Amino acid sequence: MNKIRAKDIENLDYNQLIGVVRETNRPPGGKNSVFEVVNRLHLSKDSKILEIGTSTGFTSIEVSRLVKCPITSIDINETSLKEAKNRAMGEGYTNIDYVKANVNSLPFDNESFNVVIVGNVFSLLTNKTKALEECMRVCKKDGFIVAIPMYYVKIPSEELVKKVSNAIKTNIIPMYKSDWIKFFTVPELEIYWAKDFKFDYIEDDVVKSFTVKIMNRPHLKSMDMGVFIKLKRKYEKYVFLFRDNLSQVGYTIFILSKKKIWEDPELYTSKEI
Ligand SMILES: C[S@@+](CC[C@H](N)C(=O)[O-])C[C@H]1O[C@@H](n2cnc3c(N)ncnc32)[C@H](O)[C@@H]1O
């Protein structure tokens, strides 16, 4: 950790920064989303799960708390994976296998998993279609893909989109809920169940005390003071930026079924009241 230089910090994107400060990186909705998915899909100890973009391991650990099934969690970021492994080991979960891999080329056989959980990872990818194809390939024929993509609930300013794009080093094209429905509407998949949410606006003082708490982590104490100050400034700037961004964002828990059962289209659709 004390090997990090000021120059390295300038180049870190938001996801790498999270790995360095070891922030808990959740899927949208955190525990609530994981609980909903585990229960809706009746996951059991026999369910084989693949999690894409685990970051620091939140989803894999929360699933394990509820059901001790075999989980393989992948990410391209080694620093985050290392932290995920430490956290899972600390909790005593030996059912999770953390693997460095790219969702665009998954190192698994066809139809290996009952459920593939993608959280909010499609949003970050330039080749979303390839990633979805890979998820479908490794999912068993009667399995499910869970995606929890975020989207704007109102049109964002160009300036905001530019800043967030720079922070995550991805050229963001603003997506809306209808775009995700279109994306998941492919012959091999069916939107089986979905539920919508919107992020709260988090006040400045709450954001500030959160960043202070994170930056007080023991593993950051050994850093050179100049480097630490740079890291703290960059982290705080990003947290405020994401607060502003997320206050205009919603997300949907999509459970997508891979199995296609022949049936007539549903005419008498309904909504929860
Ligand atoms: C926003 S975090 C995900 C947080 C949470 N696990 C979730 O599911 O929403 C995105 C993660 O996806 C990883 N990621 C980005 N591109 C990837 C790729 N091509 N293959 C695998 N992981 C990727 C990033 O390194 C990062 O840890």
The ligand as a Gaussian input file, in Angstrom:
#p B3LYP/6-31G(d) Opt

LIG

0 1
 C      -19.859000      -1.054000     -10.242000
 S      -18.770000      -2.378000      -9.860000
 C      -19.911000      -3.681000      -9.502000
 C      -20.431000      -3.623000      -8.121000
 C      -21.368000      -4.740000      -7.779000
 N      -20.670000      -6.005000      -7.632000
 C      -22.477000      -4.901000      -8.800000
 O      -22.673000      -6.023000      -9.245000
 O      -23.170000      -3.942000      -9.124000
 C      -18.230000      -2.896000     -11.435000
 C      -17.157000      -3.960000     -11.378000
 O      -17.096000      -4.559000     -12.665000
 C      -15.739000      -4.807000     -12.964000
 N      -15.604000      -4.915000     -14.419000
 C      -15.564000      -3.917000     -15.326000
 N      -15.423000      -4.409000     -16.565000
 C      -15.370000      -5.765000     -16.441000
 C      -15.220000      -6.825000     -17.363000
 N      -15.086000      -6.604000     -18.663000
 N      -15.211000      -8.095000     -16.892000
 C      -15.328000      -8.343000     -15.550000
 N      -15.463000      -7.370000     -14.627000
 C      -15.491000      -6.093000     -15.066000
 C      -15.004000      -3.614000     -12.377000
 O      -13.640000      -3.923000     -12.153000
 C      -15.785000      -3.386000     -11.087000
 O      -15.218000      -4.059000      -9.986000

